[in-house]
Amino acid sequence: VAAPGWFLVHPEDCNRETRQMVASAATTDYNGGKYIPMGTAYPSNDASAIGIVYEDVDVTSGDMPGSVVTRGTVYQDRLPSTFASAAVSALTSLGFKFIATSPSVTRPY
């Protein structure tokens, strides 16, 4: 499990707002729970996108509030799914920047 905002280049340099997450847009996990995964385009992966879900939001018991990034720089390869070009265009017009790949980490021996 990745830390909240793992897809952000600079988690401290972004805007986040609370938005209502709808259970009808949820993913169902192995034990029947429903959640909106971190890194999902909000409210949908199309031209109406206004942000990216900051951390997993459990909506098993119904609609819940969740944190949505509304401006920031994003590593696209850390998102759980590929964003539609219309969603990337919409988010870019709102101040997002997208970087295709995150840097590789070389660890000393």
N, C-alpha and C positions, 0 to 999 in steps of 0.2 A: 504494500500500500504506500503510495507516494504522499508526501506532505502536502497540505493545502497550498494551492498556488504554484505547484511544482513546474507548471508550464510557463511561468513568468520569468523573464530575463532578470528583472529587478522587482521582487515582490513588494519592497518598501516604496517603490515609485509607481504606484498604480492608483486608480480610483475604484472603490467598491461601494455598492449600494445594496440595500436589502430589497429583494423582490419576491413575489409569491411564486413558488414552484408548484406546478399542477401535476397531480398524480397520474393523469392520463398520458403524460409525456415520459413516464418512468421506464426504467429498465428493471426487469425482475431478476433477482439473484438466485443462487442455488437453493436457498431455503424458503423461497416464496416472498421475501421482502422486496419492496419496491424503492428505488432510489434514482435520483438524477445524478449522473457521474460528474465528477470534477472535470473541467475542460470541455463541457458541452456548450454549444452555441445556445444563447438564450434570446428570445423564447423558442426559436427554431433555427435550423440550419439552412437559412435562405436569406433573401434580401431584407427581411424584417428583423434580423439579428441586431440586438443592441448591446450585447455583452457576452461574457463567458462565465459559466458557473465556477466559482472559486474553490469549493470543496464539495464532496459528496453530500447530498441532502436526502435524508430518509423521508419518503412520502408514503410509507406503508399504511399509515392510519389516515391518509388524506393530504390535501394541499398543505404545504408548509412554507414558512419564509426561509430564504437562503441568501447567501452572499453572491453577488454578481459583479465581476470586474467590468467596469465601464470605460476604462482607458488603461493602456499599458503596452508593453512590448512582450511578444509571445514567441516561444519556440514551437513551431508547427509540428515538429516530430515528437513532441511530448503530449500532444492532444490525443484523446482516446480514439478519435475518428477524423477522417479528412473533412475539412470544412468545404462546403460548396463555394464556388467562386463568387456567387452573389452575396454570400455571408461575409466572405473576406472583404469584398468591396464595400459593403455596408459598414463593417467594423472599421475599416481603414478610414472611411469618411468621418467616423466619430473619434478619431485620434489614436486608433490602435496601429502598432507596427508589427509586422510579422517577419520572423527570421526562420528560414527553412529548416536548419538543423542546429541542434545544441552542440556546444564544443565537446570534443572528446576529452576525457580526463586521463592523464598519465600519472600513474602512481609510482613513486620510487620503491625500489626493492629493499 
